[in-house]
Amino acid sequence: MCGIIGYVGARDAVQVLLNGLRRLEYRGYDSAGICISSAEKLHIARSVGKVSALESGPVLKKLYGTVGIAHTRWATHGEPTQENAHPHADCKGEFAIVHNGIIENYAELKQMLIEKGHVFRSETDSEVVAHLIEEFYDGSFEKAVRNAVSLVAGAFGIVAAHRGENKLIAVRKSSPIVIGIGNNEMFVASDPAAIVEYTRKVVYLGDGELAVITPLGYTVKKMSGEKVNKHVDNISFSLSHIEKKGFKHFMLKEIFEQPESVGNVMRGRLKGSEIKLSINVDTRAVRRVILVACGTSWHAALIGKQYIEKYAKIPCEADYASEFRYRDLPLSKDDLVVAISQSGETADTLGAALKAKSHGAKTIGIINVVGSAISREVDGGIYLHAGPEVGVASTKAFTSQVVALFLLALYIRLQNGGLVPEDAISELKQLPAKIDSILDNAGQIQRIASEIKSASSILYLGRGINYPVALEGALKLKEVSYIHAEGYPAGEMKHGPIALVEEGFPVVFIATKDSNYEKVLANISEIRARKGRVIVVADVPGVALEGMADFIIEVPRTIPDLSPILNVIPLQMLAYYTADLKGLDVDKPRNLAKSVTVE
Ligand code: M6R
């Protein structure tokens, strides 16, 4: 949610900042802006829409300098207008800031500043920071920023520039900030993807830390002013991981990366019939597991709940993080709360993990982004190692999350003296090759996409472990193609959604040959009888389905518990190809952002 980048060094800062913005654009694309600081003035260029609009604007062409900050916005306070685009400056144009997060007390601060004579030009919460810095400035830029942010409540990653100073100041509370270390040049950003082109040596700011960044280095301090020695990390991915590598969109590339990403989440964790996880938590004393997540990650949690109950034999709940954090649920040290998040930044999932921690529960994360906010707060966890996921619609993270949850359930089972079922490990190992064979079926899925692209609504139905797959298939389609889609438990269809079905109404079924299979066949017949258009994802497309479906997408067989990992792949592809056929911007669907760092 909002991307920020800053640069100090000897290069043309405009080019460095624009390159960074392009890589950050998946975090928000309502507007973009850049500020170059010189001895004379702060030069600010902003425009509504994508980075390309900023780039082609007349002002940018005339800009040159070696220190600057930039921002790509996902609007929270105020519409996506030029006035509301970042960077925001103070009254005199001496200070400029870019901000990621939410300033909860901005209304009071704004009122206070207006009473002191400050003039505001935007409707954003962020602009107060620039005016607060102006208010506190008495010759020390650092002191002014420190005093300004001490008044701010909420979540923020802020980078500030001051006219005439070859220096940037960054502050972090909840929203991520990473400093990139170069040779006589330094970078700062909300996400390492923005700077990996220039350096892989990075320092992650901790909560409540402030960094003074000059071309020659950085100093990190606590808000009290006490210096902090920071560990220098290496970005684990390279530029090629965040490029499209010949694919038309990141979403398609990431769908096709799943044989590898599913292999990566297992790597080093399967040893004979043992599951090796360094989760840093003793699960033997756990009496209840609560999985918290949002969106696609919550769908993975719904599958994980069934794994934990079946294999670990522990009661398990899967809750929306946004609901869990405000629920009066008694929690204790006997509870294990698992925060599932691709980005590791989702505000509600972070809030849920912090709540669990403060109530004494054990916490672990199932996270993709190494070093992210959630991964720092939890007691331990499982990294997905899926590589950067750039497409706003989550695909490869989902299949890796499901595998990680399966491993976690087996791990707890082993810790409690149980055995891993014989076929589980061998079936896990076969998943990458089976996913590969589904990807070979792109032609058929494209044909189906061309049949459904004009639909106004589609129903996705599944049962048991594949009910969350129906939810995920529907979410994927609506996110990228803007076709209304609803996932439902197939058995519930008769209690309402069947009213939607008329001749030609598309219904997607997940029909895996498990204990629910016959019941799903009966549900298909019911749709057929009403002349609905039936698309079935099936692992045994035999006689039972013949004549019952308009389209049958065949997937390889595995044990039913792992079938969601295979069944979801054609649904991701169906969503992608439908959106692409409609000519939509698949990687940047309207109104969405990759990391939702606001509640
Ligand atoms: O980074 P997270 O896994 O915490 O993100 C959670 C959701 O915001 C995310 O899954 C969202 O629903 C995606 N756009 C789904 O494709």
Boltz pocket constraint, residues with backbone or C-beta under 6 A from the ligand:
constraints:
  - pocket:
      binder: B
      contacts: [[A, 294], [A, 295], [A, 296], [A, 297], [A, 340], [A, 341], [A, 342], [A, 343], [A, 344], [A, 345], [A, 346], [A, 349], [A, 392], [A, 393], [A, 394], [A, 395], [A, 479], [A, 592], [A, 593], [A, 594], [A, 595], [A, 596]]
      max_distance: 6.0
